[in-house]
Structures are given as structure tokens and as C-alpha cells.
Amino acid sequence: MANNTESPPPNRLKVVHLVKGRMRCQLVERDDYEILFKVAHHLRQQPGVSCVQIKEKTGNLVINFDSEI
């Protein structure tokens, strides 16, 4: 087993709003836009996710999903 002493990466997104079927996340650091595109790409491939919107102006990611899954 490998001995990994590296710290995990810092949280780069925080959940700022969550209701049934919809979540809005915001960048912790406003200049880290690359993570929005990476997370959006990953989420769009997940079952139950119906829409992922990137709001570059505000640094937000809005995710619509089936809350029953």
C-alpha cells in the first residue's frame, strides 16, 4: 500500500443553495473557472442530471437533477 502524505485538494466549490431537484454551487476563489467546466462536464454524464449551467459572471454552477434517484 502506498504511503500518501499529500493533503487533499482544498474545496474549490461550495453549495450555496439547495432545494429538491436543484443545487447552486459557487467558486470559492473567483479566478478558478476551469473547475466549473470540469465539474459540469462530469455532472452532465451522471444519471438523473437533467441540466448543468455555468454562470461565468457569478462563478456559479446550477445543477438540475431528479431528486428521486
Secondary structure as UniProt FT lines:
FT   STRAND          13..19
FT   TURN            20..21
FT   STRAND          22..27
FT   TURN            30..31
FT   HELIX           33..44
FT   TURN            47..48
FT   STRAND          49..55
FT   TURN            56..59
FT   STRAND          60..65
FT   TURN            67..68
//
